[in-house]
Amino acid sequence: MINARLATLQLRLPALPIPRGEYDSHIIHGTVAYVSGQVCRDDHDVVKGPIGDSMSERTISRAAELCVLRSLSVLHHALGSLDLVEQILFVRGFVFAPSTFSEHSRILDPVSRLFLEIFGDRGRHARSAIGVSSLPSGGLLEIEITAAVTRHS
C-alpha cells in the first residue's frame, strides 16, 4: 500500500543510507522505531545550507524530500515493509541557519506535508524545529523520526 502511494507520488526510496560514525541507523525497541538523523543528501550531492532569504521553496522542498525518503529507506530496510508503520510519532528537524533566522518551523512544513501525503493520518506527528550553526556536509536540513510500528518477526 505505501509502496503504491510512493509510486503515485513519483517518489522512490534511495539505497539504504550507511551511518558515517559509530552508531546505528535505527533502533527498534518494542513497537517503537527510532531513525537516526538523515541529512538532505542524494547519490551525488547535498542540498547545502545555510537557509537564506534567497533560497527557493523548491530547494527547501527538495531538501525535505531527501530527508524523508532517506528516513523511510532506513525504516523499510528495518521492517521489510513500510506498511508496518502504524504512526509517525515524532519528527525532530535541524535547520542550518544564521542566528538571525527565526522561521525554522516553516522549513520543516514540507517534511510534515510529505509524511501526510505518504501515510495519510498515520503520518500525523508531533515535531520540533531547531536552528543550528552547521550540519554534516554543510546540509540545509536533517531530520530524526520516531515511529510506532507493528512488531516484525
C-alpha positions in Angstrom: 0.0 0.0 0.0 2.7 2.5 1.0 4.9 1.4 -2.0 1.9 2.1 -4.3 1.4 5.5 -2.7 5.1 6.4 -3.2 4.8 5.4 -6.9 1.7 7.5 -7.2 3.6 10.5 -5.8 6.5 9.6 -8.2 8.9 9.1 -5.3 11.5 6.3 -4.9 13.3 5.2 -1.8 17.1 5.6 -2.1 19.6 3.0 -1.3 20.0 2.3 2.4 22.0 5.2 4.0 25.1 4.0 5.7 25.9 5.7 9.1 29.0 7.8 8.9 30.0 7.2 12.5 29.8 4.7 15.4 26.1 4.5 15.7 23.2 2.5 14.2 20.9 3.9 11.5 17.9 2.8 13.6 16.9 1.1 16.8 13.6 -0.8 17.3 12.5 -1.1 20.9 9.3 -3.0 21.4 6.9 -1.3 18.9 8.8 2.0 18.6 11.4 2.6 15.9 13.9 5.4 16.2 15.7 6.5 13.0 19.0 8.4 13.3 19.3 11.8 11.7 19.2 11.9 7.9 20.6 14.9 6.1 19.3 16.1 2.7 21.8 14.0 0.6 21.2 12.1 -2.6 23.7 9.9 -4.5 25.5 12.8 -5.9 25.3 15.8 -3.6 23.9 17.5 -0.5 21.4 20.4 -0.5 23.6 23.0 1.1 22.7 25.5 3.8 22.5 27.8 5.5 19.0 28.9 4.8 18.8 32.4 3.4 16.2 34.8 2.1 17.1 34.0 -1.5 16.6 30.2 -1.1 13.7 29.0 -3.2 10.8 27.0 -1.8 11.7 24.3 -4.4 15.2 23.9 -2.8 13.6 23.7 0.6 11.1 21.1 -0.6 13.8 19.1 -2.3 15.8 19.0 1.0 12.7 17.9 2.9 12.0 15.2 0.3 15.5 13.8 0.5 15.4 13.7 4.3 12.1 11.9 4.4 13.0 9.4 1.7 16.3 8.5 3.4 14.5 8.1 6.7 11.9 5.8 5.1 14.6 3.8 3.4 16.0 3.0 6.8 12.6 2.0 8.1 11.8 -0.1 5.0 15.1 -1.9 5.5 14.5 -2.4 9.2 10.9 -3.6 8.9 10.8 -5.2 5.5 7.7 -3.1 4.6 6.6 0.4 5.2 3.1 -0.9 5.7 4.2 -2.0 9.2 4.5 1.7 10.2 1.4 2.4 12.3 2.1 6.0 13.0 4.8 8.6 12.6 5.0 9.8 16.2 7.7 12.5 16.2 9.9 14.4 13.8 12.8 16.4 15.0 14.3 18.8 12.4 17.5 20.7 12.4 17.9 23.7 10.1 21.3 25.1 9.2 20.5 28.8 9.7 22.2 32.0 10.7 21.4 33.3 14.2 19.1 35.9 12.9 16.8 33.4 11.2 13.5 32.6 13.1 11.3 30.6 10.7 12.6 27.1 11.4 9.2 25.7 11.7 8.3 26.8 8.1 11.3 25.0 6.8 10.0 21.8 8.4 6.5 22.1 6.9 7.3 20.3 3.6 8.6 17.4 5.7 5.3 17.2 7.6 3.3 17.6 4.4 5.2 14.7 2.8 4.6 12.4 5.7 0.9 13.2 5.5 0.9 12.6 1.7 2.6 9.2 2.1 0.9 7.9 5.2 -2.4 9.8 5.4 -3.5 10.2 9.0 -0.8 7.7 10.1 1.7 10.5 9.0 0.4 13.0 11.6 3.1 13.7 14.2 4.5 15.9 16.9 7.5 18.0 15.8 10.4 20.2 16.9 12.3 22.5 14.6 15.7 23.6 15.8 18.2 26.1 14.3 21.8 25.0 14.3 25.1 26.7 13.2 26.1 23.7 10.9 25.1 20.3 9.8 27.1 17.3 8.3 28.4 18.1 4.9 27.0 21.6 5.1 23.5 20.3 4.6 20.5 22.6 4.9 18.2 20.1 6.8 18.5 17.0 8.9 15.6 15.0 10.4 15.2 12.3 13.0 12.0 10.3 13.2 10.2 8.1 15.8 7.5 5.8 14.6 5.1 3.3 16.1 5.5 0.0 14.2 3.9 -3.4 14.1 6.4 -5.8 15.6 8.0 -7.8 13.0 9.4 -11.3 13.5 
